[in-house]
Amino acid sequence: MSDTPDLVVDALGLLCPLPVLRLRKRMTDLPPGAVVQLLADDPAAHVDVPHFCAEAGHDFMGATGTTFTLRKR
C-alpha cells in the first residue's frame, strides 16, 4: 500500500471540533485502506485526531506540523 494520500482535507483556520467533523464527513465514501491527510492548525487537533482514529478504528500514522496522516479501516 502506498502512503501517498488518497484525500487531503483542508481544515486550516477551523477550531475544535470542526477539523475532526470535516475529516469524518469527507472520509465517508473512501474505501478501507485509503490514506488521508488532514491539514489543521488548531492545537487541539494533536489530541483530537489520534483520539478520533482510536475511537473509529482508523490507523493514525503520525503528524508533522499541521499535517496529520491516517489510514481508513
C-alpha positions in Angstrom: 0.0 0.0 0.0 1.2 3.5 -0.8 1.3 6.2 1.8 0.5 8.8 -0.9 -2.7 10.4 0.3 -5.9 9.5 -1.5 -7.6 12.6 0.0 -6.3 15.8 1.6 -8.8 17.6 3.9 -8.1 21.3 4.5 -9.3 22.3 7.9 -6.8 25.2 8.4 -8.3 28.0 10.4 -11.0 25.8 11.9 -11.3 25.2 15.7 -12.2 22.1 17.6 -14.3 20.1 16.9 -14.6 21.3 13.2 -11.4 19.7 11.9 -12.4 16.2 13.0 -16.0 16.7 11.9 -14.9 17.7 8.4 -12.5 14.8 8.3 -15.1 12.3 9.3 -17.6 13.6 6.7 -15.0 13.6 3.8 -13.9 10.1 4.7 -17.3 8.5 4.4 -17.1 7.4 0.8 -13.4 6.3 0.8 -12.6 2.6 0.7 -10.8 0.9 3.5 -7.1 1.3 3.2 -7.3 4.9 1.8 -4.7 7.3 3.1 -6.0 10.6 4.3 -4.1 13.8 5.2 -5.8 16.4 7.4 -4.4 19.9 7.4 -5.3 21.5 10.7 -3.6 24.3 12.7 -5.8 24.1 15.8 -3.5 22.9 18.7 -6.3 20.6 19.9 -6.0 18.6 16.7 -2.9 16.9 18.2 -5.2 15.3 20.7 -8.4 15.1 18.7 -7.2 13.4 15.6 -5.4 10.4 17.4 -8.5 10.1 19.6 -10.8 10.1 16.6 -8.7 7.4 15.0 -8.7 5.2 18.1 -12.5 5.6 18.5 -13.3 5.0 14.8 -10.8 2.2 14.3 -8.6 4.0 11.8 -4.8 3.9 11.8 -3.1 7.1 13.0 0.1 7.3 11.0 1.5 10.5 12.6 1.6 14.2 12.5 4.2 16.7 11.1 3.5 20.3 11.9 -0.1 20.9 10.8 -0.4 17.7 8.6 -2.0 14.6 10.2 -1.9 11.3 8.3 -4.2 8.4 8.8 -5.4 5.2 7.0 -9.1 4.4 6.9 -10.1 1.0 8.2 
